[in-house]
Amino acid sequence: MKKLFIISLSVFMIMLPVMGSAADIYGADEADAAAADTLLVRPFGVVSLVIGTAVFIASLPFAVLGGNVGETAKVLVADPFNYTFARPV
């Protein structure tokens, strides 16, 4: 069951950018696009932010040794945060 949960989260994280641009591809009007973004895409952004933060914390010792803490933080924490909270609906 745990494996299925991890696989499902991975698939959702991979599909996140696709779902964000689905309204543009299929020509949905702005209200439908805003509703889909708020109800479907943003929650997956929160999940990816939580998982990215956990992975960042786990990988922090290795990032310090490699000297790339800033880049690791940007990819795993800042980008999901900006995608979820900073971009307009």
DODREN-374129 format. One record per atom (N, C-alpha, C, O): residue in one letter; x, y negated, z; residue number from 1; atom name. Coordinates in pm, 1 decimal. Atoms other than C-alpha are relative to their C-alpha. Example, Ala and Ser with C-alpha at 12.3 -4.5 7.8 and 13.67 -1.06 7.14 Angstrom:
// DODREN-374129
FITOR | rest | x | y | z | nr | atom
FITOR | A | 89.0 | 119.0 | 0.0 | 1 | N
FITOR | A | 1230.0 | 450.0 | 780.0 | 1 | CA
FITOR | A | 90.0 | -120.0 | 0.0 | 1 | C
FITOR | A | 193.6 | -118.1 | 66.5 | 1 | O
FITOR | S | -82.0 | 119.0 | -6.0 | 2 | N
FITOR | S | 1367.0 | 106.0 | 714.0 | 2 | CA
FITOR | S | -77.0 | -109.0 | 73.0 | 2 | C
FITOR | S | -26.1 | -219.8 | 89.9 | 2 | O
***
This chain:
// DODREN-374129
FITOR | rest | x | y | z | nr | atom
FITOR | M | 82.5 | 118.5 | 0.0 | 1 | N
FITOR | M | 0.0 | 0.0 | 0.0 | 1 | CA
FITOR | M | 87.6 | -125.7 | 0.0 | 1 | C
FITOR | M | 57.6 | -224.0 | -67.7 | 1 | O
FITOR | K | -89.8 | 113.9 | -6.2 | 2 | N
FITOR | K | 286.3 | -234.2 | 83.6 | 2 | CA
FITOR | K | 66.4 | -25.4 | -135.1 | 2 | C
FITOR | K | 86.0 | -140.0 | -175.6 | 2 | O
FITOR | K | -61.7 | 12.6 | 132.2 | 3 | N
FITOR | K | 448.8 | -163.1 | -252.6 | 3 | CA
FITOR | K | -96.0 | -65.5 | -99.1 | 3 | C
FITOR | K | -55.1 | -150.6 | -178.1 | 3 | O
FITOR | L | 101.2 | 56.7 | 88.7 | 4 | N
FITOR | L | 125.8 | -246.6 | -436.6 | 4 | CA
FITOR | L | -17.1 | -148.8 | 26.6 | 4 | C
FITOR | L | -31.8 | -227.7 | -66.7 | 4 | O
FITOR | F | 12.0 | 140.8 | -36.2 | 5 | N
FITOR | F | 98.4 | -574.4 | -246.8 | 5 | CA
FITOR | F | 117.4 | -81.3 | -54.2 | 5 | C
FITOR | F | 97.5 | -189.8 | -108.9 | 5 | O
FITOR | I | -119.6 | 69.9 | 48.8 | 6 | N
FITOR | I | 454.7 | -675.0 | -335.4 | 6 | CA
FITOR | I | -2.2 | -10.0 | -151.5 | 6 | C
FITOR | I | 32.3 | -114.4 | -206.8 | 6 | O
FITOR | I | 8.7 | 2.2 | 146.5 | 7 | N
FITOR | I | 404.4 | -581.9 | -700.6 | 7 | CA
FITOR | I | -106.1 | -100.5 | -45.4 | 7 | C
FITOR | I | -84.2 | -174.6 | -141.2 | 7 | O
FITOR | S | 106.5 | 95.4 | 35.2 | 8 | N
FITOR | S | 77.7 | -780.6 | -713.2 | 8 | CA
FITOR | S | 46.5 | -143.8 | 17.1 | 8 | C
FITOR | S | 21.2 | -227.8 | -69.2 | 8 | O
FITOR | L | -51.7 | 135.4 | -20.4 | 9 | N
FITOR | L | 243.6 | -1088.8 | -565.5 | 9 | CA
FITOR | L | 102.1 | -37.4 | -106.2 | 9 | C
FITOR | L | 104.8 | -151.1 | -153.3 | 9 | O
FITOR | S | -99.7 | 26.9 | 104.0 | 10 | N
FITOR | S | 528.7 | -1058.2 | -813.2 | 10 | CA
FITOR | S | -67.1 | -31.9 | -133.0 | 10 | C
FITOR | S | -25.8 | -124.4 | -202.9 | 10 | O
FITOR | V | 71.1 | 24.9 | 125.0 | 11 | N
FITOR | V | 287.3 | -1039.0 | -1106.3 | 11 | CA
FITOR | V | -67.0 | -137.3 | 3.2 | 11 | C
FITOR | V | -62.9 | -210.3 | -95.8 | 11 | O
FITOR | F | 64.4 | 130.7 | -10.7 | 12 | N
FITOR | F | 94.4 | -1342.6 | -979.8 | 12 | CA
FITOR | F | 101.1 | -113.2 | -11.9 | 12 | C
FITOR | F | 72.6 | -215.8 | -73.6 | 12 | O
FITOR | M | -102.0 | 104.2 | 9.0 | 13 | N
FITOR | M | 416.8 | -1541.7 | -941.4 | 13 | CA
FITOR | M | 49.8 | -15.5 | -142.5 | 13 | C
FITOR | M | 78.7 | -126.8 | -186.4 | 13 | O
FITOR | I | -44.3 | 5.5 | 138.7 | 14 | N
FITOR | I | 521.3 | -1452.4 | -1295.2 | 14 | CA
FITOR | I | -107.0 | -67.0 | -86.2 | 14 | C
FITOR | I | -74.0 | -142.1 | -178.1 | 14 | O
FITOR | M | 109.8 | 53.1 | 79.8 | 15 | N
FITOR | M | 177.7 | -1546.4 | -1432.9 | 15 | CA
FITOR | M | -35.2 | -144.4 | 34.8 | 15 | C
FITOR | M | -114.0 | -206.3 | -36.7 | 15 | O
FITOR | L | 34.5 | 133.7 | -45.1 | 16 | N
FITOR | L | 163.6 | -1879.7 | -1246.3 | 16 | CA
FITOR | L | 16.3 | -106.6 | -107.7 | 16 | C
FITOR | L | -77.0 | -184.4 | -127.8 | 16 | O
FITOR | P | -11.0 | 102.5 | 105.0 | 17 | N
FITOR | P | 302.8 | -2097.3 | -1529.0 | 17 | CA
FITOR | P | -99.0 | 20.7 | -114.8 | 17 | C
FITOR | P | -144.5 | -76.1 | -175.7 | 17 | O
FITOR | V | 94.7 | -29.6 | 107.9 | 18 | N
FITOR | V | 76.3 | -1922.7 | -1781.0 | 18 | CA
FITOR | V | -139.0 | -48.3 | 37.4 | 18 | C
FITOR | V | -208.6 | -107.2 | -45.4 | 18 | O
FITOR | M | 131.9 | 42.4 | -43.4 | 19 | N
FITOR | M | -235.8 | -1989.3 | -1576.6 | 19 | CA
FITOR | M | -9.5 | -151.2 | 5.1 | 19 | C
FITOR | M | -116.2 | -206.8 | -21.2 | 19 | O
FITOR | G | 0.8 | 144.9 | -6.3 | 20 | N
FITOR | G | -136.8 | -2353.6 | -1531.8 | 20 | CA
FITOR | G | -23.3 | -64.8 | -134.3 | 20 | C
FITOR | G | -80.4 | -173.6 | -141.5 | 20 | O
FITOR | S | 16.4 | 58.5 | 132.9 | 21 | N
FITOR | S | -133.6 | -2412.2 | -1905.3 | 21 | CA
FITOR | S | -116.5 | 62.1 | -77.3 | 21 | C
FITOR | S | -136.1 | 29.1 | -194.3 | 21 | O
FITOR | A | 110.1 | -66.9 | 69.4 | 22 | N
FITOR | A | -436.4 | -2196.1 | -1991.0 | 22 | CA
FITOR | A | -107.8 | -98.4 | -42.6 | 22 | C
FITOR | A | -169.8 | -80.6 | -147.5 | 22 | O
FITOR | A | 102.5 | 97.6 | 35.5 | 23 | N
FITOR | A | -669.6 | -2495.0 | -1989.6 | 23 | CA
FITOR | A | 37.9 | -75.4 | -126.5 | 23 | C
FITOR | A | -49.3 | -107.5 | -207.3 | 23 | O
FITOR | D | -45.3 | 68.2 | 121.2 | 24 | N
FITOR | D | -459.6 | -2667.1 | -2255.7 | 24 | CA
FITOR | D | -13.2 | 89.4 | -122.6 | 24 | C
FITOR | D | -49.4 | 42.2 | -230.3 | 24 | O
FITOR | I | 2.5 | -92.9 | 113.1 | 25 | N
FITOR | I | -446.8 | -2358.4 | -2475.9 | 25 | CA
FITOR | I | -143.1 | 22.8 | -47.8 | 25 | C
FITOR | I | -169.2 | 22.1 | -168.1 | 25 | O
FITOR | Y | 136.2 | -36.4 | 37.5 | 26 | N
FITOR | Y | -818.0 | -2279.3 | -2468.2 | 26 | CA
FITOR | Y | -93.0 | -119.5 | -14.9 | 26 | C
FITOR | Y | -211.4 | -100.7 | -43.1 | 26 | O
FITOR | G | 79.8 | 119.3 | 23.8 | 27 | N
FITOR | G | -941.8 | -2639.3 | -2489.0 | 27 | CA
FITOR | G | -108.0 | -25.7 | 103.4 | 27 | C
FITOR | G | -212.5 | -80.7 | 68.7 | 27 | O
FITOR | A | 99.1 | 26.0 | -103.8 | 28 | N
FITOR | A | -1128.4 | -2654.2 | -2157.9 | 28 | CA
FITOR | A | -4.0 | -149.1 | 29.2 | 28 | C
FITOR | A | 97.4 | -218.2 | 18.8 | 28 | O
FITOR | D | 8.2 | 142.3 | -32.9 | 29 | N
FITOR | D | -1257.5 | -2994.1 | -2059.5 | 29 | CA
FITOR | D | 67.6 | -26.5 | 134.3 | 29 | C
FITOR | D | 105.7 | 66.7 | 205.2 | 29 | O
FITOR | E | -80.6 | 37.0 | -115.9 | 30 | N
FITOR | E | -1095.0 | -3183.8 | -1775.8 | 30 | CA
FITOR | E | -58.1 | 48.4 | 132.0 | 30 | C
FITOR | E | 17.6 | 84.6 | 222.1 | 30 | O
FITOR | A | 60.8 | -45.2 | -125.8 | 31 | N
FITOR | A | -1344.6 | -3088.5 | -1504.1 | 31 | CA
FITOR | A | 25.4 | 148.2 | 22.4 | 31 | C
FITOR | A | 58.4 | 189.6 | 133.5 | 31 | O
FITOR | D | -27.1 | -143.3 | -12.5 | 32 | N
FITOR | D | -1307.3 | -2716.8 | -1574.4 | 32 | CA
FITOR | D | 147.3 | 25.0 | 29.6 | 32 | C
FITOR | D | 181.7 | 111.6 | 110.0 | 32 | O
FITOR | A | -143.1 | -16.1 | -22.0 | 33 | N
FITOR | A | -931.4 | -2751.4 | -1588.0 | 33 | CA
FITOR | A | 37.7 | -37.5 | 143.3 | 33 | C
FITOR | A | 118.8 | 30.9 | 205.7 | 33 | O
FITOR | A | -28.6 | 41.2 | -137.5 | 34 | N
FITOR | A | -923.0 | -2937.8 | -1254.8 | 34 | CA
FITOR | A | -51.4 | 103.0 | 99.9 | 34 | C
FITOR | A | 15.8 | 132.1 | 198.8 | 34 | O
FITOR | A | 54.5 | -102.5 | -89.1 | 35 | N
FITOR | A | -1147.6 | -2676.9 | -1090.8 | 35 | CA
FITOR | A | 85.5 | 126.1 | -3.3 | 35 | C
FITOR | A | 114.7 | 183.7 | 101.5 | 35 | O
FITOR | A | -84.4 | -119.0 | 11.5 | 36 | N
FITOR | A | -937.6 | -2388.6 | -1223.9 | 36 | CA
FITOR | A | 134.5 | -23.2 | 66.3 | 36 | C
FITOR | A | 188.0 | 66.0 | 132.1 | 36 | O
FITOR | D | -128.5 | 31.2 | -61.2 | 37 | N
FITOR | D | -620.0 | -2562.4 | -1113.4 | 37 | CA
FITOR | D | -10.9 | 2.4 | 151.9 | 37 | C
FITOR | D | 75.7 | 57.5 | 219.8 | 37 | O
FITOR | T | 16.6 | 7.8 | -144.9 | 38 | N
FITOR | T | -753.9 | -2627.3 | -763.3 | 38 | CA
FITOR | T | -32.6 | 135.5 | 61.7 | 38 | C
FITOR | T | 20.0 | 169.1 | 167.8 | 38 | O
FITOR | L | 45.8 | -125.4 | -60.3 | 39 | N
FITOR | L | -917.7 | -2288.9 | -705.6 | 39 | CA
FITOR | L | 87.3 | 120.7 | -32.5 | 39 | C
FITOR | L | 92.2 | 215.5 | 45.9 | 39 | O
FITOR | L | -76.7 | -118.0 | 40.9 | 40 | N
FITOR | L | -685.0 | -2051.5 | -892.6 | 40 | CA
FITOR | L | 150.9 | -20.8 | 5.1 | 40 | C
FITOR | L | 223.5 | 62.7 | 59.0 | 40 | O
FITOR | V | -144.1 | 17.7 | 17.6 | 41 | N
FITOR | V | -343.6 | -2199.4 | -960.0 | 41 | CA
FITOR | V | 67.2 | -49.7 | 127.1 | 41 | C
FITOR | V | 173.2 | 1.1 | 163.6 | 41 | O
FITOR | R | -64.2 | 55.7 | -120.3 | 42 | N
FITOR | R | -270.1 | -2401.6 | -645.0 | 42 | CA
FITOR | R | 19.4 | 103.4 | 111.1 | 42 | C
FITOR | R | 124.9 | 102.7 | 174.5 | 42 | O
FITOR | P | -26.1 | -101.7 | -102.6 | 43 | N
FITOR | P | -321.4 | -2107.2 | -404.2 | 43 | CA
FITOR | P | 118.7 | 90.3 | -33.9 | 43 | C
FITOR | P | 193.3 | 130.1 | 55.6 | 43 | O
FITOR | F | -116.2 | -79.3 | 38.3 | 44 | N
FITOR | F | -68.6 | -1905.1 | -603.6 | 44 | CA
FITOR | F | 128.0 | -80.6 | 16.9 | 44 | C
FITOR | F | 233.8 | -24.3 | 44.7 | 44 | O
FITOR | G | -114.6 | 85.6 | -25.7 | 45 | N
FITOR | G | 164.9 | -2202.6 | -577.7 | 45 | CA
FITOR | G | 39.6 | 1.1 | 146.8 | 45 | C
FITOR | G | 158.3 | 1.3 | 179.5 | 45 | O
FITOR | V | -27.3 | -7.2 | -143.4 | 46 | N
FITOR | V | 132.9 | -2193.5 | -199.1 | 46 | CA
FITOR | V | 66.4 | 133.9 | 33.1 | 46 | C
FITOR | V | 162.7 | 138.8 | 109.7 | 46 | O
FITOR | V | -58.8 | -132.5 | -22.5 | 47 | N
FITOR | V | 206.5 | -1819.2 | -201.3 | 47 | CA
FITOR | V | 144.0 | 3.2 | -49.3 | 47 | C
FITOR | V | 231.8 | 55.3 | 19.4 | 47 | O
FITOR | S | -136.2 | -0.1 | 52.4 | 48 | N
FITOR | S | 512.0 | -1871.2 | -421.7 | 48 | CA
FITOR | S | 91.9 | -87.6 | 85.1 | 48 | C
FITOR | S | 210.7 | -57.9 | 98.3 | 48 | O
FITOR | L | -79.6 | 84.1 | -88.8 | 49 | N
FITOR | L | 629.8 | -2150.1 | -190.4 | 49 | CA
FITOR | L | 38.7 | 75.5 | 127.1 | 49 | C
FITOR | L | 153.1 | 67.6 | 171.6 | 49 | O
FITOR | V | -27.7 | -76.5 | -122.1 | 50 | N
FITOR | V | 601.7 | -1925.6 | 116.7 | 50 | CA
FITOR | V | 102.6 | 109.8 | -27.8 | 50 | C
FITOR | V | 197.4 | 127.7 | 48.7 | 50 | O
FITOR | I | -93.9 | -107.5 | 34.6 | 51 | N
FITOR | I | 778.8 | -1635.8 | -54.5 | 51 | CA
FITOR | I | 137.0 | -57.9 | -34.7 | 51 | C
FITOR | I | 239.4 | -3.6 | 6.7 | 51 | O
FITOR | G | -127.1 | 63.4 | 34.5 | 52 | N
FITOR | G | 1045.4 | -1865.6 | -198.6 | 52 | CA
FITOR | G | 74.5 | -50.4 | 122.1 | 52 | C
FITOR | G | 196.9 | -39.8 | 129.0 | 52 | O
FITOR | T | -63.2 | 46.3 | -123.7 | 53 | N
FITOR | T | 1110.5 | -2016.9 | 143.3 | 53 | CA
FITOR | T | 59.4 | 116.6 | 77.5 | 53 | C
FITOR | T | 170.0 | 106.2 | 130.6 | 53 | O
FITOR | A | -51.2 | -118.2 | -69.9 | 54 | N
FITOR | A | 1147.9 | -1670.9 | 297.4 | 54 | CA
FITOR | A | 124.9 | 54.7 | -69.1 | 54 | C
FITOR | A | 221.9 | 91.6 | -3.0 | 54 | O
FITOR | V | -116.4 | -48.2 | 74.8 | 55 | N
FITOR | V | 1386.2 | -1563.2 | 21.4 | 55 | CA
FITOR | V | 117.2 | -96.7 | 17.9 | 55 | C
FITOR | V | 231.8 | -53.5 | 29.8 | 55 | O
FITOR | F | -105.9 | 98.5 | -20.9 | 56 | N
FITOR | F | 1581.4 | -1887.8 | 62.3 | 56 | CA
FITOR | F | 65.9 | 19.1 | 135.2 | 56 | C
FITOR | F | 188.5 | 17.2 | 145.1 | 56 | O
FITOR | I | -55.3 | -19.7 | -133.9 | 57 | N
FITOR | I | 1623.2 | -1830.8 | 435.1 | 57 | CA
FITOR | I | 84.3 | 126.8 | 4.5 | 57 | C
FITOR | I | 191.5 | 128.3 | 65.0 | 57 | O
FITOR | A | -75.8 | -125.4 | 1.2 | 58 | N
FITOR | A | 1735.0 | -1472.2 | 374.4 | 58 | CA
FITOR | A | 129.5 | -12.4 | -79.3 | 58 | C
FITOR | A | 229.4 | 50.9 | -45.1 | 58 | O
FITOR | S | -117.7 | 12.0 | 85.0 | 59 | N
FITOR | S | 1981.4 | -1577.9 | 104.0 | 59 | CA
FITOR | S | 90.9 | -115.7 | 39.2 | 59 | C
FITOR | S | 194.0 | -137.0 | -24.4 | 59 | O
FITOR | L | -77.9 | 117.0 | -39.1 | 60 | N
FITOR | L | 2113.9 | -1885.3 | 285.7 | 60 | CA
FITOR | L | 146.0 | 31.0 | 33.3 | 60 | C
FITOR | L | 233.5 | -44.4 | -9.1 | 60 | O
FITOR | P | -142.3 | -27.5 | -26.4 | 61 | N
FITOR | P | 2432.7 | -1720.2 | 418.7 | 61 | CA
FITOR | P | 80.5 | 22.5 | -128.9 | 61 | C
FITOR | P | 195.4 | -20.5 | -139.1 | 61 | O
FITOR | F | -69.4 | -25.9 | 126.0 | 62 | N
FITOR | F | 2522.5 | -1605.5 | 67.4 | 62 | CA
FITOR | F | 13.0 | -127.4 | -82.9 | 62 | C
FITOR | F | 113.1 | -147.4 | -151.6 | 62 | O
FITOR | A | -6.0 | 126.4 | 72.1 | 63 | N
FITOR | A | 2440.1 | -1945.3 | -80.9 | 63 | CA
FITOR | A | 107.5 | -91.4 | 58.8 | 63 | C
FITOR | A | 175.5 | -163.1 | -14.5 | 63 | O
FITOR | V | -104.7 | 79.7 | -63.7 | 64 | N
FITOR | V | 2667.1 | -2113.4 | 173.5 | 64 | CA
FITOR | V | 136.5 | 49.7 | -44.1 | 64 | C
FITOR | V | 224.2 | -30.2 | -76.9 | 64 | O
FITOR | L | -127.6 | -56.8 | 43.5 | 65 | N
FITOR | L | 2949.7 | -1875.9 | 84.9 | 65 | CA
FITOR | L | 27.8 | -31.6 | -146.7 | 65 | C
FITOR | L | 142.7 | -54.6 | -184.5 | 65 | O
FITOR | G | -16.4 | 28.4 | 142.4 | 66 | N
FITOR | G | 2891.0 | -1937.2 | -285.7 | 66 | CA
FITOR | G | 4.9 | -148.4 | -32.2 | 66 | C
FITOR | G | 40.0 | -186.6 | -143.8 | 66 | O
FITOR | G | -4.6 | 143.7 | 19.9 | 67 | N
FITOR | G | 2865.6 | -2313.2 | -241.2 | 67 | CA
FITOR | G | -112.6 | -55.6 | -85.7 | 67 | C
FITOR | G | -97.1 | -161.9 | -145.8 | 67 | O
FITOR | N | 111.0 | 47.3 | 82.9 | 68 | N
FITOR | N | 2529.2 | -2346.6 | -416.6 | 68 | CA
FITOR | N | -131.0 | -8.3 | 78.5 | 68 | C
FITOR | N | -235.6 | 35.9 | 30.8 | 68 | O
FITOR | V | 118.9 | 11.7 | -84.4 | 69 | N
FITOR | V | 2285.7 | -2423.0 | -134.3 | 69 | CA
FITOR | V | -102.0 | -93.6 | -64.4 | 69 | C
FITOR | V | -221.6 | -64.5 | -63.3 | 69 | O
FITOR | G | 91.0 | 96.0 | 60.6 | 70 | N
FITOR | G | 2138.4 | -2724.0 | -315.0 | 70 | CA
FITOR | G | -77.6 | 57.5 | -116.3 | 70 | C
FITOR | G | -198.7 | 38.0 | -126.4 | 70 | O
FITOR | E | 66.9 | -60.3 | 115.3 | 71 | N
FITOR | E | 2063.1 | -2535.4 | -634.6 | 71 | CA
FITOR | E | -98.0 | 108.9 | 43.5 | 71 | C
FITOR | E | -208.1 | 119.8 | -10.4 | 71 | O
FITOR | T | 88.1 | -105.5 | -50.9 | 72 | N
FITOR | T | 1918.6 | -2240.8 | -442.3 | 72 | CA
FITOR | T | -124.1 | -59.6 | 64.7 | 72 | C
FITOR | T | -234.7 | -9.7 | 43.9 | 72 | O
FITOR | A | 114.4 | 65.0 | -64.2 | 73 | N
FITOR | A | 1697.0 | -2471.0 | -235.5 | 73 | CA
FITOR | A | -93.4 | -60.6 | -103.8 | 73 | C
FITOR | A | -215.4 | -54.1 | -88.8 | 73 | O
FITOR | K | 83.0 | 60.2 | 104.3 | 74 | N
FITOR | K | 1577.0 | -2650.6 | -548.8 | 74 | CA
FITOR | K | -85.7 | 105.0 | -69.1 | 74 | C
FITOR | K | -205.8 | 85.3 | -87.6 | 74 | O
FITOR | V | 72.5 | -102.7 | 75.1 | 75 | N
FITOR | V | 1480.1 | -2331.6 | -731.2 | 75 | CA
FITOR | V | -102.2 | 72.0 | 86.5 | 75 | C
FITOR | V | -214.1 | 96.7 | 41.5 | 75 | O
FITOR | L | 87.5 | -82.3 | -83.5 | 76 | N
FITOR | L | 1326.4 | -2143.1 | -437.9 | 76 | CA
FITOR | L | -99.9 | -78.9 | 84.4 | 76 | C
FITOR | L | -204.6 | -25.3 | 120.9 | 76 | O
FITOR | V | 88.7 | 75.7 | -89.2 | 77 | N
FITOR | V | 1167.7 | -2423.3 | -232.5 | 77 | CA
FITOR | V | -53.8 | -127.0 | -67.0 | 77 | C
FITOR | V | -175.0 | -148.3 | -70.3 | 77 | O
FITOR | A | 43.3 | 130.3 | 51.3 | 78 | N
FITOR | A | 1159.2 | -2764.3 | -403.8 | 78 | CA
FITOR | A | -87.5 | 12.3 | -124.3 | 78 | C
FITOR | A | -189.9 | -55.5 | -133.8 | 78 | O
FITOR | D | 80.7 | -14.6 | 122.0 | 79 | N
FITOR | D | 1028.9 | -2652.4 | -745.5 | 79 | CA
FITOR | D | -140.5 | 53.0 | 28.8 | 79 | C
FITOR | D | -237.1 | -3.8 | -22.2 | 79 | O
FITOR | P | 137.5 | -42.0 | -32.8 | 80 | N
FITOR | P | 735.0 | -2449.3 | -603.2 | 80 | CA
FITOR | P | -78.0 | -105.5 | 79.3 | 80 | C
FITOR | P | -198.9 | -120.1 | 61.1 | 80 | O
FITOR | F | 68.3 | 105.5 | -75.1 | 81 | N
FITOR | F | 658.0 | -2733.8 | -360.8 | 81 | CA
FITOR | F | -51.6 | -107.8 | -94.5 | 81 | C
FITOR | F | -167.7 | -147.9 | -86.3 | 81 | O
FITOR | N | 42.0 | 104.4 | 95.6 | 82 | N
FITOR | N | 650.5 | -2992.6 | -640.3 | 82 | CA
FITOR | N | -109.1 | 50.0 | -92.1 | 82 | C
FITOR | N | -201.6 | -24.8 | -123.6 | 82 | O
FITOR | Y | 103.1 | -54.9 | 87.1 | 83 | N
FITOR | Y | 446.4 | -2762.8 | -863.7 | 83 | CA
FITOR | Y | -134.1 | 7.0 | 71.5 | 83 | C
FITOR | Y | -238.4 | -16.8 | 10.6 | 83 | O
FITOR | T | 124.3 | -18.1 | -74.7 | 84 | N
FITOR | T | 190.2 | -2705.3 | -588.8 | 84 | CA
FITOR | T | -57.8 | -132.3 | 50.2 | 84 | C
FITOR | T | -178.4 | -154.5 | 39.6 | 84 | O
FITOR | F | 52.3 | 116.9 | -70.8 | 85 | N
FITOR | F | 164.2 | -3042.2 | -413.4 | 85 | CA
FITOR | F | 26.0 | -133.6 | -69.6 | 85 | C
FITOR | F | -49.8 | -228.1 | -47.7 | 85 | O
FITOR | A | -37.8 | 131.7 | 53.1 | 86 | N
FITOR | A | 329.3 | -3318.8 | -616.9 | 86 | CA
FITOR | A | -62.6 | -31.9 | -135.0 | 86 | C
FITOR | A | -80.1 | -149.5 | -167.2 | 86 | O
FITOR | R | 54.4 | 28.7 | 133.1 | 87 | N
FITOR | R | 178.4 | -3280.0 | -964.1 | 87 | CA
FITOR | R | -149.3 | -32.1 | 11.3 | 87 | C
FITOR | R | -217.6 | 19.3 | 99.8 | 87 | O
FITOR | P | 142.3 | 36.9 | -7.9 | 88 | N
FITOR | P | -163.1 | -3433.8 | -1034.3 | 88 | CA
FITOR | P | -91.5 | 116.3 | -39.0 | 88 | C
FITOR | P | -52.7 | 206.3 | -113.4 | 88 | O
FITOR | V | 99.1 | -104.4 | 30.9 | 89 | N
FITOR | V | -473.8 | -3217.9 | -1052.8 | 89 | CA
FITOR | V | -49.5 | -19.3 | -142.1 | 89 | C
FITOR | V | -133.5 | 57.4 | -189.2 | 89 | O
***
